[in-house]
Amino acid sequence: MKLIVGLGNPGLQYTWNRHNFGFLVLEGLGKQLKAKAHSSPGNHGILAKVVIKDVECSLLMPMTFMNNSGLSVKKVVDKTGTSLEDILVICDDLSLAFGKMRLRPSGSAGGHNGLKSIIEYLGSDQFARLRMGIDAPQDTVDTVDYVLANFTRLEKKALPDLINHALDCVTSWVTEGAQVAMNKFN
């Protein structure tokens, strides 16, 4: 069983925020696979079960707000017994240009509070992450304001293609492993 986690903040006001890139990718995956998501209060998230090319996967959108995402991930990992190498977390990344993505099999939080929370709750950074580039803010813009701002009109126009590219990467990670997916998509 693989666990694919999309990071974001719950609530309609956050839907198109840069910080919700993980949610947008996971929602795209759910639509592609015709997933039936349901609220899972015991897991503090929205959960769906899907099959990607014969591989059973759980899709999780933590509803704990970004800074406490680890709580939801830990609950699901404890209930399912998912191993760290079978977890993929999808999130935004300020250090990557908009439109770029980077898959890594493990690593630090890199300043991302959602990843930091997951690392703290799991007690390890040995899980894969797919970082979706959102650019860095201009010097005069506060980082928090930037990530919680909506994508620009031009960025929104590019999102469907970027999300589809990310979905191909996720499918490769599930079916071929992190190294093959990194070679194809990084």
C-alpha positions as a Markdown table, in Angstrom:
| # | Residue | x | y | z |
|---|---|---|---|---|
| 1 | Met | 0.0 | 0.0 | 0.0 |
| 2 | Lys | 1.3 | 3.4 | -1.0 |
| 3 | Leu | 0.3 | 6.6 | 0.8 |
| 4 | Ile | 0.2 | 9.8 | -1.4 |
| 5 | Val | -0.3 | 13.0 | 0.7 |
| 6 | Gly | -1.2 | 16.4 | -0.8 |
| 7 | Leu | -0.4 | 19.3 | 1.5 |
| 8 | Gly | -2.6 | 22.4 | 1.8 |
| 9 | Asn | -4.9 | 24.3 | 4.0 |
| 10 | Pro | -8.6 | 23.4 | 4.4 |
| 11 | Gly | -11.3 | 26.0 | 3.4 |
| 12 | Leu | -12.5 | 27.6 | 0.3 |
| 13 | Gln | -10.6 | 30.8 | 0.9 |
| 14 | Tyr | -7.3 | 28.8 | 0.5 |
| 15 | Thr | -8.3 | 26.8 | -2.7 |
| 16 | Trp | -6.1 | 28.7 | -5.1 |
| 17 | Asn | -3.3 | 29.7 | -2.7 |
| 18 | Arg | 0.2 | 28.8 | -3.8 |
| 19 | His | 0.5 | 26.8 | -0.5 |
| 20 | Asn | -2.3 | 24.5 | -1.7 |
| 21 | Phe | -0.4 | 23.1 | -4.7 |
| 22 | Gly | -0.3 | 19.7 | -3.0 |
| 23 | Phe | -4.1 | 19.7 | -2.6 |
| 24 | Leu | -4.5 | 20.7 | -6.3 |
| 25 | Val | -2.3 | 17.9 | -7.5 |
| 26 | Leu | -4.0 | 15.3 | -5.2 |
| 27 | Glu | -7.5 | 16.5 | -6.4 |
| 28 | Gly | -6.3 | 16.1 | -10.0 |
| 29 | Leu | -5.2 | 12.5 | -9.2 |
| 30 | Gly | -8.5 | 11.8 | -7.5 |
| 31 | Lys | -10.5 | 13.0 | -10.5 |
| 32 | Gln | -8.2 | 11.1 | -12.9 |
| 33 | Leu | -8.8 | 7.9 | -11.0 |
| 34 | Lys | -12.5 | 8.6 | -10.2 |
| 35 | Ala | -11.7 | 8.3 | -6.5 |
| 36 | Lys | -14.5 | 8.5 | -3.9 |
| 37 | Ala | -13.0 | 10.6 | -1.2 |
| 38 | His | -14.5 | 10.8 | 2.3 |
| 39 | Ser | -13.9 | 12.8 | 5.4 |
| 40 | Ser | -12.0 | 10.7 | 7.9 |
| 41 | Pro | -12.3 | 12.6 | 11.2 |
| 42 | Gly | -10.2 | 9.9 | 13.1 |
| 43 | Asn | -7.4 | 10.6 | 10.6 |
| 44 | His | -7.9 | 14.4 | 10.6 |
| 45 | Gly | -8.2 | 14.4 | 6.8 |
| 46 | Ile | -9.9 | 13.5 | 3.6 |
| 47 | Leu | -9.0 | 10.0 | 2.5 |
| 48 | Ala | -9.6 | 8.0 | -0.7 |
| 49 | Lys | -8.5 | 4.5 | -1.8 |
| 50 | Val | -7.4 | 4.1 | -5.4 |
| 51 | Val | -5.5 | 1.7 | -7.6 |
| 52 | Ile | -2.8 | 3.0 | -9.9 |
| 53 | Lys | -1.8 | 0.3 | -12.4 |
| 54 | Asp | -2.5 | -2.5 | -10.0 |
| 55 | Val | -0.9 | -0.8 | -7.0 |
| 56 | Glu | -3.2 | 0.0 | -4.1 |
| 57 | Cys | -2.8 | 3.6 | -2.8 |
| 58 | Ser | -4.4 | 5.8 | -0.3 |
| 59 | Leu | -4.8 | 9.5 | -1.1 |
| 60 | Leu | -4.7 | 11.8 | 1.9 |
| 61 | Met | -5.4 | 15.5 | 2.3 |
| 62 | Pro | -4.8 | 16.5 | 5.9 |
| 63 | Met | -7.4 | 18.9 | 7.3 |
| 64 | Thr | -5.2 | 20.0 | 10.1 |
| 65 | Phe | -3.8 | 23.1 | 8.4 |
| 66 | Met | -0.4 | 23.0 | 6.9 |
| 67 | Asn | 1.7 | 23.5 | 10.1 |
| 68 | Asn | 0.1 | 20.4 | 11.7 |
| 69 | Ser | -0.1 | 18.1 | 8.7 |
| 70 | Gly | 2.0 | 15.4 | 10.4 |
| 71 | Leu | -0.8 | 14.6 | 12.8 |
| 72 | Ser | -3.0 | 13.4 | 10.0 |
| 73 | Val | -0.1 | 11.5 | 8.2 |
| 74 | Lys | 0.9 | 9.8 | 11.4 |
| 75 | Lys | -2.7 | 8.6 | 12.1 |
| 76 | Val | -3.0 | 7.0 | 8.7 |
| 77 | Val | 0.5 | 5.5 | 8.8 |
| 78 | Asp | -0.2 | 4.0 | 12.2 |
| 79 | Lys | -3.6 | 2.5 | 11.0 |
| 80 | Thr | -2.3 | 1.2 | 7.7 |
| 81 | Gly | 1.2 | 0.2 | 8.7 |
| 82 | Thr | 2.6 | 2.0 | 5.6 |
| 83 | Ser | 6.4 | 2.0 | 5.5 |
| 84 | Leu | 8.3 | 5.3 | 5.1 |
| 85 | Glu | 9.5 | 4.4 | 1.6 |
| 86 | Asp | 5.9 | 4.0 | 0.5 |
| 87 | Ile | 5.0 | 7.6 | 1.4 |
| 88 | Leu | 5.0 | 10.4 | -1.1 |
| 89 | Val | 4.2 | 14.0 | 0.0 |
| 90 | Ile | 3.3 | 16.6 | -2.6 |
| 91 | Cys | 3.9 | 20.2 | -1.6 |
| 92 | Asp | 4.7 | 23.7 | -2.8 |
| 93 | Asp | 8.4 | 24.9 | -2.9 |
| 94 | Leu | 9.6 | 28.5 | -2.8 |
| 95 | Ser | 13.1 | 27.6 | -4.0 |
| 96 | Leu | 11.9 | 26.2 | -7.3 |
| 97 | Ala | 10.8 | 28.4 | -10.3 |
| 98 | Phe | 7.1 | 28.2 | -11.0 |
| 99 | Gly | 6.5 | 25.3 | -13.3 |
| 100 | Lys | 9.4 | 23.2 | -12.1 |
| 101 | Met | 9.1 | 20.2 | -9.9 |
| 102 | Arg | 11.6 | 18.0 | -8.0 |
| 103 | Leu | 11.1 | 14.5 | -6.7 |
| 104 | Arg | 13.4 | 13.4 | -3.9 |
| 105 | Pro | 13.3 | 10.0 | -2.0 |
| 106 | Ser | 14.1 | 11.8 | 1.3 |
| 107 | Gly | 15.5 | 15.0 | 2.8 |
| 108 | Ser | 15.0 | 17.9 | 5.1 |
| 109 | Ala | 12.0 | 20.1 | 5.4 |
| 110 | Gly | 13.8 | 22.8 | 3.6 |
| 111 | Gly | 11.9 | 25.5 | 5.5 |
| 112 | His | 8.4 | 24.0 | 4.6 |
| 113 | Asn | 6.3 | 23.8 | 7.7 |
| 114 | Gly | 4.1 | 21.0 | 6.4 |
| 115 | Leu | 7.1 | 18.8 | 5.8 |
| 116 | Lys | 8.6 | 19.9 | 9.1 |
| 117 | Ser | 5.4 | 18.7 | 10.9 |
| 118 | Ile | 5.4 | 15.4 | 9.1 |
| 119 | Ile | 9.1 | 14.8 | 9.9 |
| 120 | Glu | 8.4 | 15.5 | 13.6 |
| 121 | Tyr | 5.4 | 13.2 | 13.8 |
| 122 | Leu | 7.0 | 10.4 | 11.9 |
| 123 | Gly | 10.4 | 10.8 | 13.6 |
| 124 | Ser | 12.1 | 10.6 | 10.2 |
| 125 | Asp | 12.7 | 12.4 | 6.9 |
| 126 | Gln | 13.0 | 9.1 | 5.0 |
| 127 | Phe | 9.9 | 9.5 | 2.8 |
| 128 | Ala | 9.6 | 10.8 | -0.7 |
| 129 | Arg | 8.5 | 14.3 | -1.6 |
| 130 | Leu | 7.4 | 15.9 | -4.8 |
| 131 | Arg | 8.0 | 19.7 | -4.6 |
| 132 | Met | 6.1 | 21.9 | -6.9 |
| 133 | Gly | 7.8 | 25.2 | -7.7 |
| 134 | Ile | 6.0 | 28.5 | -6.9 |
| 135 | Asp | 8.9 | 30.9 | -7.2 |
| 136 | Ala | 10.3 | 33.0 | -4.3 |
| 137 | Pro | 8.5 | 36.3 | -3.4 |
| 138 | Gln | 10.0 | 39.6 | -4.3 |
| 139 | Asp | 12.1 | 41.2 | -1.5 |
| 140 | Thr | 9.3 | 43.5 | -0.4 |
| 141 | Val | 6.7 | 40.7 | -0.1 |
| 142 | Asp | 6.4 | 38.7 | 3.2 |
| 143 | Thr | 6.9 | 34.9 | 2.6 |
| 144 | Val | 3.7 | 34.0 | 4.5 |
| 145 | Asp | 1.7 | 36.5 | 2.6 |
| 146 | Tyr | 3.2 | 35.2 | -0.7 |
| 147 | Val | 2.4 | 31.5 | -0.1 |
| 148 | Leu | -1.1 | 32.3 | 1.2 |
| 149 | Ala | -1.8 | 34.5 | -1.9 |
| 150 | Asn | -3.7 | 33.1 | -4.9 |
| 151 | Phe | -1.9 | 32.0 | -8.0 |
| 152 | Thr | -1.8 | 34.8 | -10.6 |
| 153 | Arg | -4.1 | 34.7 | -13.6 |
| 154 | Leu | -1.2 | 33.5 | -15.8 |
| 155 | Glu | -0.2 | 30.9 | -13.3 |
| 156 | Lys | -3.7 | 29.5 | -13.0 |
| 157 | Lys | -3.8 | 29.2 | -16.8 |
| 158 | Ala | -0.6 | 27.0 | -16.6 |
| 159 | Leu | -1.9 | 24.8 | -13.7 |
| 160 | Pro | -3.7 | 22.1 | -15.7 |
| 161 | Asp | -0.5 | 21.2 | -17.6 |
| 162 | Leu | 1.7 | 21.3 | -14.5 |
| 163 | Ile | -0.8 | 19.2 | -12.6 |
| 164 | Asn | -0.9 | 16.6 | -15.4 |
| 165 | His | 2.9 | 16.5 | -15.5 |
| 166 | Ala | 2.9 | 15.9 | -11.7 |
| 167 | Leu | 0.3 | 13.1 | -12.1 |
| 168 | Asp | 2.6 | 11.4 | -14.6 |
| 169 | Cys | 5.4 | 11.7 | -12.0 |
| 170 | Val | 3.3 | 10.3 | -9.2 |
| 171 | Thr | 2.2 | 7.3 | -11.4 |
| 172 | Ser | 5.9 | 6.7 | -12.3 |
| 173 | Trp | 6.8 | 6.8 | -8.6 |
| 174 | Val | 4.1 | 4.4 | -7.7 |
| 175 | Thr | 4.8 | 1.9 | -10.5 |
| 176 | Glu | 8.5 | 2.3 | -11.2 |
| 177 | Gly | 10.0 | 3.7 | -7.9 |
| 178 | Ala | 11.6 | 6.9 | -6.9 |
| 179 | Gln | 14.9 | 6.5 | -8.8 |
| 180 | Val | 13.2 | 5.9 | -12.2 |
| 181 | Ala | 10.7 | 8.7 | -11.6 |
| 182 | Met | 13.5 | 11.1 | -10.6 |
| 183 | Asn | 15.4 | 10.3 | -13.8 |
| 184 | Lys | 12.3 | 10.9 | -15.9 |
| 185 | Phe | 10.9 | 14.0 | -14.3 |
| 186 | Asn | 13.6 | 16.0 | -12.4 |
